[in-house]
Amino acid sequence: MSSTSPPKYWFPAKRYGWGWGLPSAWQGWVVLVVFFALVVGGIPFVQVAMGNAEYVAYVGGLTLILIAICWFTGEPPRWRWGGRDT
């Protein structure tokens, strides 16, 4: 039996602008909580131990991973002006 329901995205598109909003599935919330835990958890282990430049690189790498996850599990990104999409 074929299912015609639209795919369930972890991260829906923002209503205005480009990108994604808050998660709409529990998997998205887990990804977001883990991201913030790693950012905050990196302060004593990366920033204090290695320095600010390494911490910025660490957070930049985590952010790229978060964007990749949003890209593959979220709605296709495009500019939105707030109107109802068809």
Stockholm file with secondary structure:
# STOCKHOLM 1.0

chainA/1-86         MSSTSPPKYWFPAKRYGWGWGLPSAWQGWVVLVVFFALVVGGIPFVQVAMGNAEYVAYVGGLTLILIAICWFTGEPPRWRWGGRDT
#=GR chainA/1-86 SS CCCCSCCCCSBCBCSEESSBCSCSSHHHHHHHHHHHHHHHHHIIIIIHHHCHHHHHHHHHHHHHHHHHHHHHHBCCCCCEESSCCC
#=GC SS_cons        CCCCSCCCCSBCBCSEESSBCSCSSHHHHHHHHHHHHHHHHHIIIIIHHHCHHHHHHHHHHHHHHHHHHHHHHBCCCCCEESSCCC
//
